[in-house]
């Protein structure tokens, strides 16, 4: 080690080349880094989606979900299996065990699903994929005075044009009805020609196909032969021959049916400020830049606007690039302010040239970190930038200690070259230990479980990377530069440090040392006072005076109201509910304009039949899930840096103004850019679905008794009425079986999918069915005729009995049992979700389990995430403590000294807690993240003091332990204070930031900043007292 330091000091070219290499390599990596709002992370899930069109949720559950669950249940690597059976589709989600190879598990699941041979014939091919989080950059809304088909065609052109650009890979249209060719055949025509819908479907399928017919070889070439029969438009289908008479007369499809080239028969409509709209979603894939995509889209739309039909316009909403830009600018501004504060603090106490070389370590360490960060998969985002701000003050600590010690020797006449080598070597161990202990504290945070751990992974990764490069710079580059500083006598260099050091020396001699001597004289009382402060702080928190939130709400530029009516509600009823909420949104706009004196709501988007904004965090693929009972109203707000009004406040105002909405089953308001789950999410599991339904409603009523609980809902959606058929004996005699009867009845109600055609980028279904007026009443069912195997037409009522009963539109399962989730949000200022859940657990839920054997419950949502994250964070904390102890015990060759040094750790909690109280913040998981990280930082000051005591012990063995403590504290007061105030100074701009944009990050900055600040004061008094107590 000494030889390397000596060589770099004497060969300053080597040190400078190393500096250039770090800066250049780091800068190149930084330029190539991905830029995003939040970090990308894997969800560790595999999705199995099986479309079963026209099937009821119960059919989907029994025929699809249950069979998949049974087949995959025994595969290694599966943590949990959840499934959802909806009308026409089944989805099974497999959660992967931590550390298991997702690719291997995906292959095993694919093989298992392929082995299932008893799937219904009508299902589509299962889609099995690893769930990935795709980032939506922005929405383009095409709106205006035009019909649905024209609006969609314009949207499709924009989609196709954008995907042809090299900067953009994925663009999709959502909340828009898919194309469909509907062949509507009246019953009268079927009976006239003795046909069934199945017959017509088969004829259409047979006439809509391309068949390769081999090749013809000639002397000169080969000719491919192909039978062309694919049809793409209603005109093509119209001429398909259905019946050929012996007289030569042909009955074509157009003669017996009406062919409509339109949209699927689903209720869906989107309006922007009252005008018909199509929604285009633009996504970022891989390393694509959101800012580049936004620039490309805006440039394209500016040109395209000239060619749009009169009355049709486009607008960009939900622009994540705007959010990214404003938040990055905010954090960069805070970083710049923090950097300036750190420089000022260094210049106040260090000779200006030393201060500049110490400060030079900041850009070197930051750029050098980008050499390591790609190996962690870290991008430039809000979280990683925040981590760099956290490092601002910490990164100069080692350079301050080494640089200050080198200058201390130079001032005492030691030659600069020798001073640089000896000063570095003397401080190498404490500096290495201080950096190592800080890294040890952050290292366990890399392994925090749950979504929160993945979300915050960038913080420990960045800090570890920065501190590693910082240590390298302080040991091998800084000493070389200080050794070659030219001698210059200038008042300019010394004016600030001379003034402040004089004041500091006066403070040390006249205030600090007097207080320290008093504390050492009464060391046991000093220790008692310290522990009293700690116990008082812990008691203050435990008493509930300071609330704990799992994850603060992250301000968004959109506020969304999701509306759900009872299943089976018509689009007209949903329209009424949406219009009511929309009307209240306009009232909210007027109230905000009046109260705040400026326009905050830019646009209001209303949707019927789907919820595109509520599903914007869809982690797999974008799907158009339409249902006439769903609706949504979304507010597009001004950018957060222009409004300074938290979106959560807007949501609460809107909720208050809206009140109860007549006829609505559930209504919820969301305003957070990132969701960690519902504050209350209780999952009930039982085999009896009727029991679950009853208990879910009881639990909802119980939750309403708690003050501050709102947006109470469940995922048990009452379904449409279900018609259940049972084959009669007479039907069996006629040759009917369940399959043949089911196909004909399915065709009558839902229609038969005859063929699919690819038209451009759209997959268009060709459906054969009865006209709408012949399939929308019970009378139609009573008079329906079905075709027997012998060709005769028989009334359905003779071959089957039927009864109508209620059903459910969605059946949810977890670990192969039916479950119902009851969810609610909580006003943190009024209620505590943890206390509510604990009260329910000890009372109501315990009684439920006693009264209903076989019933089980679990806390999901935010509570589950909190359990996973807190458990791993607490384990990580103790691992960090153990690592720090080992790192200190080995070089000091003592079991006791590490305990003295680490005593500062719990006292950092005092500063962290009272910092939150002082600035009016609740504790959150980010606060605890900061406290765990604080452990390594707090050890540094204590380490520097104890190391000084041991150095003095070697140099001046004649001094008593009391005098050793005094001398060590006197010598190390300046570096201890300087390292602490630079750490706080780097964080100070963010701590006092008033913008709502980075508010959710402030609790961690509070824990670190105030924890370091308070613990420093404690360290300078308590650690020497504790040292003497241990020596007693």
Helices and strands as residue ranges (DSSP letters): H 2-10, H 12-31, E 45-51, H 57-60, I 61-65, H 66-72, E 78-86, E 89-96, H 102-114, E 127-130, E 135-144, H 148-163, E 170-174, E 179-185, H 187-192, H 197-206, E 211-217, E 222-227, H 234-238, E 241-244, E 250-252, H 253-256, E 257-263, E 269-272, E 275-284, H 290-304, G 305-307, E 312-317, H 320-349, H 352-376, H 382-394, H 397-411, H 416-443, G 444-447, H 450-455, H 457-476, H 478-483, H 491-507, I 508-512, H 513-521, H 523-542, E 548-549, E 555-565, H 571-596, E 601-608, E 630-637, H 640-643, H 647-658, E 664-672, E 680-685, H 689-703, E 709-714, E 718-727, H 729-733, H 738-749, E 752-759, E 762-769, G 772-774, H 778-783, E 785-787, E 793-795, H 796-799, E 800-808, E 810-814, E 817-826, H 833-842, H 844-851, E 856-859, H 862-892, H 897-902, H 904-919, E 923-924, H 925-955, H 961-991, G 999-1001, H 1002-1018, I 1019-1023, H 1024-1031
